[in-house]
Amino acid sequence: MSDEWDYSFSNLDPDNLDINAIQRELSNLDTQEVELLTELENCQGSREELEEAVFSLSSLSAELNPINQDVTRLEQDITRSHLMIDKVCQKVKLLDFAKSRVFACMKRVDDVIDLRSCSEVVNNSLASGDYERAAAHIHRYLVLDERMIKDTVSGFSDVSTVDASFQSIRQAEVELKSLMQEKFERALVDEDEKAVERYFKIFPFLFLHEEGLQKYSQFLRGRIAFVTEGRFTDAVSQSSINTPGIGLVIPIISLFADIQQVILDKKSSVDVLYGPGYILYVITELQRECDTQVRRVLSQHKVIRKIDQKLAVINDSKALTGGASNQRKLDTKELDLILTELTTIISHAENYFAFIHTHISASLSELETHQTLSVDFVNESRMLVSESKQ
């Protein structure tokens, strides 16, 4: 505190000392003293509070020691529980693996047991005409690993029995394939739709996917061609050059609608029986038939409407500029009818190709995912649709 007093007296000028200045300085020093004493008292009070806080913390620390011990024990318990859970999980995984192996073994034993009677069941099914059951049994054993079955049997039975059973099933497969091909052809000739649908469902069980789709598509093409030809015959008989309307192009419009409906009706069954994307085969074959029928109808339409003759008149410059009095003239009503028919065909064709493009794109996406039909056939389908638009 002496430094502060020295500092205060240093403010006095020794050469100009007077009582008033000394009293003012003394008053300032008294004020400073009071402030310092007040601050000292405050510090003394704070010290007591701090001492009480320190004492409280010391007491609290003593109370926290048991809690710290409890936390340590809890951490140890959690660690032990975690280790136990890991061990239990490992044992559960082992049990699941053992369970799956047991089920696989039981399945294989069932396959071996059924294999002995499968040949008899297949032969009886063929004899009774239950081709679906025969195909299902053949398919079941064709997808099995023959070597694995033999390894399973080798420990407790004669492998030659298994060889004989598989040989019998393969012979039944050959017989059923030949029988299905023969009966499918007969159903196509007889136009027996019920039989066609029945045999169509059997082909994938014999791994004859493309053959079944080819024959089924052949049947659908025949139905489309028959209906379209009948419609065009009726349209020709009821239409003339002077008849209003677009009767001659109705067969083409109906053809587009029929093909779209067939695709919508058959897609779900083809996906289930043959696999996702296989409807592309049907679409491709129907598009071929569409091209054939449209060319045929347009060719006859061209003759009936005498389009070549009218084009010749249009190309004849005299018909445009006038000339001899015997020059042929074009009937604007005839031209308007022809243009209306062609415009109607183009309009419906655009909608039809939008539909076909959508379903082909979806089928190609499914084929790329499941890797089913051959790449050559997929490329051929793309090319066919591209050419059909031209």
C-alpha positions as CSV (number, residue, x, y, z in Angstrom):
1,M,0.0,0.0,0.0
2,S,3.0,2.3,0.4
3,D,3.4,2.5,-3.3
4,E,-0.1,3.9,-3.7
5,W,0.6,6.5,-0.9
6,D,3.9,7.5,-2.6
7,Y,2.0,7.7,-5.9
8,S,-0.6,10.0,-4.3
9,F,2.0,12.4,-2.7
10,S,3.8,12.6,-5.9
11,N,0.9,14.6,-7.3
12,L,1.8,17.5,-5.0
13,D,4.1,20.2,-6.3
14,P,6.8,20.9,-3.6
15,D,7.2,24.5,-4.8
16,N,3.5,25.4,-4.5
17,L,2.3,23.8,-1.3
18,D,-0.8,25.2,0.3
19,I,-3.2,23.8,2.8
20,N,-6.1,23.4,0.4
21,A,-4.1,21.2,-1.9
22,I,-2.9,19.1,1.0
23,Q,-6.4,18.7,2.3
24,R,-7.7,17.7,-1.2
25,E,-5.0,15.1,-1.5
26,L,-5.7,13.8,2.0
27,S,-9.4,13.5,1.1
28,N,-8.5,11.5,-2.0
29,L,-6.3,9.2,0.1
30,D,-9.1,8.7,2.6
31,T,-11.5,7.7,-0.2
32,Q,-8.9,5.3,-1.6
33,E,-8.4,3.8,1.9
34,V,-12.2,3.2,2.3
35,E,-12.4,1.6,-1.1
36,L,-9.4,-0.7,-0.3
37,L,-10.8,-1.7,3.0
38,T,-14.2,-2.4,1.4
39,E,-12.5,-4.6,-1.3
40,L,-10.4,-6.3,1.4
41,E,-13.6,-7.2,3.4
42,N,-15.2,-8.5,0.2
43,C,-12.2,-10.7,-0.5
44,Q,-12.4,-12.0,3.1
45,G,-16.1,-12.9,2.5
46,S,-15.2,-14.6,-0.8
47,R,-12.5,-16.5,0.9
48,E,-15.0,-18.0,3.4
49,E,-17.3,-18.9,0.5
50,L,-14.5,-20.5,-1.4
51,E,-13.4,-22.5,1.7
52,E,-17.0,-23.7,2.1
53,A,-17.1,-24.7,-1.6
54,V,-13.8,-26.5,-1.4
55,F,-15.0,-28.3,1.7
56,S,-18.3,-29.3,-0.1
57,L,-16.3,-30.6,-3.1
58,S,-14.1,-32.6,-0.8
59,S,-17.2,-34.2,0.8
60,L,-18.7,-34.8,-2.6
61,S,-15.5,-36.5,-3.8
62,A,-15.8,-38.9,-0.9
63,E,-19.4,-39.6,-1.9
64,L,-18.4,-40.2,-5.6
65,N,-15.9,-42.9,-4.8
66,P,-18.5,-45.6,-4.3
67,I,-20.3,-44.4,-7.5
68,N,-17.0,-44.7,-9.4
69,Q,-16.5,-48.2,-8.1
70,D,-20.1,-49.1,-9.2
71,V,-19.4,-47.7,-12.7
72,T,-16.3,-49.7,-12.9
73,R,-18.2,-52.9,-11.9
74,L,-20.9,-52.1,-14.4
75,E,-18.3,-51.7,-17.2
76,Q,-16.9,-55.0,-16.3
77,D,-20.3,-56.6,-16.3
78,I,-21.1,-55.1,-19.8
79,T,-17.8,-56.4,-21.1
80,R,-18.5,-59.9,-19.8
81,S,-22.1,-59.8,-21.3
82,H,-20.7,-58.7,-24.7
83,L,-18.3,-61.6,-24.7
84,M,-21.1,-64.0,-23.8
85,I,-23.4,-62.6,-26.5
86,D,-20.6,-63.0,-29.1
87,K,-20.2,-66.6,-28.0
88,V,-23.9,-67.2,-28.2
89,C,-24.2,-65.6,-31.7
90,Q,-21.4,-67.9,-32.9
91,K,-23.1,-70.9,-31.5
92,V,-26.4,-69.8,-33.1
93,K,-24.7,-69.4,-36.5
94,L,-23.2,-72.8,-36.1
95,L,-26.6,-74.3,-35.3
96,D,-28.2,-72.5,-38.3
97,F,-25.5,-73.9,-40.5
98,A,-25.9,-77.4,-39.1
99,K,-29.7,-77.0,-39.5
100,S,-29.4,-76.0,-43.2
101,R,-27.0,-79.0,-43.8
102,V,-29.4,-81.3,-42.1
103,F,-32.3,-80.1,-44.2
104,A,-30.1,-80.3,-47.4
105,C,-29.2,-83.9,-46.4
106,M,-32.8,-84.8,-45.7
107,K,-33.8,-83.3,-49.1
108,R,-31.1,-85.3,-50.8
109,V,-32.2,-88.5,-49.1
110,D,-35.8,-87.8,-50.2
111,D,-34.5,-87.3,-53.7
112,V,-32.7,-90.6,-53.6
113,I,-35.7,-92.4,-52.2
114,D,-38.0,-90.8,-54.8
115,L,-35.6,-91.5,-57.6
116,R,-36.1,-95.2,-57.3
117,S,-39.8,-94.8,-58.0
118,C,-39.6,-91.8,-60.3
119,S,-39.0,-93.9,-63.4
120,E,-42.1,-96.0,-62.7
121,V,-44.2,-92.8,-62.1
122,V,-43.0,-91.2,-65.3
123,N,-43.7,-94.3,-67.4
124,N,-47.2,-94.6,-65.8
125,S,-47.9,-91.0,-66.4
126,L,-46.9,-91.3,-70.1
127,A,-49.1,-94.3,-70.5
128,S,-52.1,-92.6,-68.9
129,G,-51.6,-89.4,-70.9
130,D,-50.7,-87.3,-67.8
131,Y,-47.9,-85.5,-69.6
132,E,-47.8,-82.6,-67.1
133,R,-47.0,-85.0,-64.2
134,A,-44.4,-86.8,-66.3
135,A,-42.7,-83.6,-67.3
136,A,-42.7,-82.3,-63.7
137,H,-40.9,-85.4,-62.5
138,I,-38.4,-85.4,-65.3
139,H,-37.7,-81.7,-64.8
140,R,-37.1,-82.3,-61.1
141,Y,-34.4,-84.8,-61.6
142,L,-32.8,-83.1,-64.7
143,V,-31.9,-80.1,-62.5
144,L,-30.3,-82.3,-59.8
145,D,-26.5,-82.9,-59.6
146,E,-26.3,-86.5,-60.6
147,R,-22.7,-86.8,-59.3
148,M,-23.8,-85.5,-55.9
149,I,-26.7,-88.0,-55.7
150,K,-24.3,-90.8,-56.5
151,D,-21.9,-89.6,-53.8
152,T,-24.8,-89.6,-51.3
153,V,-25.8,-93.2,-52.2
154,S,-22.3,-94.6,-52.5
155,G,-21.9,-94.9,-48.7
156,F,-24.9,-97.2,-48.1
157,S,-26.2,-98.4,-51.4
158,D,-25.3,-99.7,-54.9
159,V,-24.6,-96.7,-57.3
160,S,-25.7,-98.8,-60.3
161,T,-29.3,-98.5,-59.1
162,V,-29.0,-94.7,-59.3
163,D,-27.4,-95.0,-62.8
164,A,-30.2,-97.1,-64.0
165,S,-32.8,-94.7,-62.6
166,F,-31.2,-91.7,-64.3
167,Q,-30.8,-93.6,-67.5
168,S,-34.5,-94.4,-67.4
169,I,-35.4,-90.8,-66.8
170,R,-33.3,-89.6,-69.7
171,Q,-35.0,-92.1,-71.9
172,A,-38.4,-90.9,-70.7
173,E,-37.3,-87.3,-71.5
174,V,-36.5,-88.2,-75.1
175,E,-39.8,-90.0,-75.5
176,L,-41.8,-87.2,-74.0
177,K,-40.0,-84.6,-76.1
178,S,-40.8,-86.5,-79.3
179,L,-44.4,-87.1,-78.1
180,M,-44.9,-83.4,-77.3
181,Q,-43.5,-82.3,-80.7
182,E,-45.8,-84.6,-82.5
183,K,-48.9,-83.7,-80.5
184,F,-48.2,-80.0,-80.7
185,E,-47.9,-80.2,-84.5
186,R,-51.2,-82.1,-84.6
187,A,-52.9,-79.5,-82.4
188,L,-51.6,-76.8,-84.7
189,V,-53.1,-78.6,-87.8
190,D,-56.4,-79.1,-86.0
191,E,-56.4,-75.6,-84.7
192,D,-57.1,-77.0,-81.3
193,E,-56.5,-74.0,-79.0
194,K,-57.1,-76.0,-75.8
195,A,-54.5,-78.6,-76.8
196,V,-52.0,-76.0,-77.9
197,E,-52.3,-74.2,-74.6
198,R,-51.8,-77.5,-72.7
199,Y,-48.7,-78.6,-74.6
200,F,-47.3,-75.1,-74.6
201,K,-47.0,-75.3,-70.8
202,I,-45.1,-78.5,-70.9
203,F,-42.2,-77.5,-73.1
204,P,-40.3,-75.4,-70.5
205,F,-40.2,-78.4,-68.2
206,L,-38.2,-80.2,-70.9
207,F,-35.9,-77.2,-71.4
208,L,-37.4,-76.6,-74.8
209,H,-38.2,-72.9,-74.3
210,E,-37.5,-71.5,-77.7
211,E,-39.1,-74.5,-79.5
212,G,-42.3,-74.1,-77.4
213,L,-42.4,-70.4,-78.0
214,Q,-41.8,-70.9,-81.7
215,K,-44.6,-73.3,-82.1
216,Y,-47.0,-71.2,-79.9
217,S,-46.1,-68.1,-81.8
218,Q,-46.8,-70.0,-85.1
219,F,-50.3,-70.8,-83.7
220,L,-50.9,-67.2,-82.8
221,R,-49.7,-66.0,-86.2
222,G,-52.1,-68.4,-87.9
223,R,-55.0,-67.1,-85.8
224,I,-54.1,-63.5,-86.6
225,A,-53.7,-64.2,-90.3
226,F,-57.0,-66.0,-90.5
227,V,-58.9,-63.2,-88.8
228,T,-57.3,-60.4,-90.8
229,E,-57.9,-62.1,-94.1
230,G,-61.5,-62.6,-93.2
231,R,-61.9,-59.0,-92.2
232,F,-60.3,-57.8,-95.4
233,T,-62.5,-60.0,-97.6
234,D,-65.6,-58.6,-95.9
235,A,-64.3,-55.0,-96.3
236,V,-63.7,-55.5,-100.0
237,S,-67.1,-57.0,-100.5
238,Q,-68.8,-54.1,-98.7
239,S,-66.6,-51.3,-100.1
240,S,-66.3,-49.5,-103.4
241,I,-64.5,-46.5,-104.7
242,N,-67.7,-44.4,-104.1
243,T,-68.4,-45.8,-100.7
244,P,-67.7,-43.2,-97.9
245,G,-65.7,-44.1,-94.9
246,I,-62.5,-46.0,-94.4
247,G,-63.7,-49.6,-94.6
248,L,-60.7,-51.0,-96.5
249,V,-58.2,-50.0,-93.8
250,I,-60.3,-51.3,-90.9
251,P,-58.5,-54.7,-91.2
252,I,-55.1,-53.0,-90.6
253,I,-56.5,-51.0,-87.6
254,S,-58.0,-54.2,-86.1
255,L,-54.8,-56.1,-86.8
256,F,-52.8,-53.6,-84.6
257,A,-55.4,-53.9,-81.9
258,D,-55.5,-57.7,-82.0
259,I,-51.7,-58.0,-81.7
260,Q,-51.6,-55.6,-78.7
261,Q,-54.3,-57.5,-77.0
262,V,-52.6,-60.9,-77.6
263,I,-49.4,-59.5,-76.0
264,L,-51.2,-58.2,-73.0
265,D,-53.1,-61.5,-72.5
266,K,-50.1,-63.8,-72.9
267,K,-47.4,-61.9,-71.2
268,S,-48.1,-63.0,-67.6
269,S,-48.4,-66.7,-68.5
270,V,-45.2,-66.6,-70.6
271,D,-43.3,-64.9,-67.8
272,V,-44.5,-67.5,-65.3
273,L,-43.9,-70.6,-67.5
274,Y,-40.8,-69.6,-69.5
275,G,-39.2,-66.8,-67.6
276,P,-39.1,-63.0,-67.6
277,G,-38.5,-61.4,-71.0
278,Y,-39.4,-64.5,-73.1
279,I,-42.5,-62.6,-74.3
280,L,-40.0,-60.9,-76.7
281,Y,-40.1,-64.1,-78.8
282,V,-43.8,-63.9,-79.2
283,I,-43.7,-60.2,-79.9
284,T,-41.1,-60.7,-82.6
285,E,-43.1,-63.4,-84.3
286,L,-46.3,-61.4,-84.1
287,Q,-44.5,-58.4,-85.6
288,R,-43.4,-60.6,-88.6
289,E,-47.0,-61.6,-89.1
290,C,-48.0,-57.9,-88.8
291,D,-45.6,-57.0,-91.5
292,T,-46.9,-59.7,-93.8
293,Q,-50.5,-58.8,-93.3
294,V,-50.0,-55.1,-93.7
295,R,-48.1,-55.5,-96.9
296,R,-50.8,-57.8,-98.3
297,V,-53.6,-55.5,-97.3
298,L,-51.9,-52.4,-98.6
299,S,-51.0,-54.1,-101.9
300,Q,-54.7,-55.0,-102.5
301,H,-55.8,-51.6,-101.2
302,K,-53.5,-50.1,-103.8
303,V,-55.1,-52.1,-106.6
304,I,-58.7,-51.5,-105.4
305,R,-58.2,-47.8,-105.1
306,K,-56.3,-47.6,-108.4
307,I,-53.5,-45.6,-106.7
308,D,-51.0,-46.3,-109.5
309,Q,-53.3,-44.9,-112.1
310,K,-54.0,-41.8,-110.0
311,L,-50.3,-41.3,-109.4
312,A,-49.7,-41.6,-113.2
313,V,-52.3,-38.9,-113.8
314,I,-50.7,-36.7,-111.1
315,N,-47.3,-37.1,-112.7
316,D,-48.6,-36.2,-116.1
317,S,-47.9,-32.6,-116.5
318,K,-50.9,-32.2,-118.8
319,A,-53.2,-33.3,-116.0
320,L,-51.9,-30.4,-114.0
321,T,-51.8,-27.6,-116.6
322,G,-54.7,-28.6,-118.8
323,G,-54.6,-29.6,-122.5
324,A,-56.5,-31.9,-124.7
325,S,-60.2,-32.2,-123.9
326,N,-60.0,-36.0,-123.6
327,Q,-57.5,-35.7,-120.8
328,R,-58.4,-37.7,-117.7
329,K,-59.3,-35.7,-114.6
330,L,-59.0,-36.7,-111.0
331,D,-62.0,-36.9,-108.7
332,T,-61.2,-34.9,-105.6
333,K,-63.6,-37.1,-103.6
334,E,-61.6,-40.2,-104.5
335,L,-58.3,-38.5,-103.5
336,D,-59.8,-37.3,-100.2
337,L,-61.0,-40.8,-99.4
338,I,-57.5,-42.3,-100.2
339,L,-55.7,-39.6,-98.1
340,T,-58.1,-40.2,-95.2
341,E,-57.5,-43.9,-95.3
342,L,-53.7,-43.5,-95.4
343,T,-53.7,-40.9,-92.7
344,T,-55.8,-43.2,-90.5
345,I,-53.3,-46.1,-91.0
346,I,-50.4,-43.8,-90.2
347,S,-52.0,-42.6,-87.0
348,H,-52.8,-46.0,-85.7
349,A,-49.4,-47.3,-86.8
350,E,-47.7,-44.7,-84.6
351,N,-49.7,-45.7,-81.6
352,Y,-49.0,-49.4,-82.3
353,F,-45.3,-49.0,-82.6
354,A,-45.2,-46.9,-79.4
355,F,-46.8,-49.9,-77.7
356,I,-44.5,-52.4,-79.3
357,H,-41.4,-50.3,-78.4
358,T,-42.4,-50.1,-74.8
359,H,-42.9,-53.8,-74.4
360,I,-39.7,-54.7,-76.3
361,S,-37.7,-52.3,-74.1
362,A,-39.2,-53.9,-71.0
363,S,-38.5,-57.4,-72.3
364,L,-34.9,-56.5,-73.2
365,S,-34.3,-55.1,-69.7
366,E,-35.6,-58.4,-68.2
367,L,-33.5,-60.5,-70.5
368,E,-30.4,-58.6,-69.6
369,T,-31.1,-59.1,-65.9
370,H,-31.9,-62.9,-66.2
371,Q,-29.6,-63.7,-69.2
372,T,-32.2,-65.9,-71.0
373,L,-32.6,-65.7,-74.8
374,S,-29.6,-65.7,-77.0
375,V,-27.9,-62.4,-78.0
376,D,-28.4,-63.1,-81.7
377,F,-32.2,-63.4,-81.2
378,V,-32.3,-60.2,-79.2
379,N,-30.4,-58.3,-81.9
380,E,-32.6,-59.8,-84.5
381,S,-35.7,-58.6,-82.6
382,R,-34.3,-55.1,-82.4
383,M,-33.6,-55.1,-86.2
384,L,-37.0,-56.4,-87.1
385,V,-38.9,-53.7,-85.2
386,S,-36.5,-51.1,-86.7
387,E,-37.2,-52.3,-90.3
388,S,-41.0,-52.5,-89.6
389,K,-41.1,-48.8,-88.9
390,Q,-39.6,-48.0,-92.3
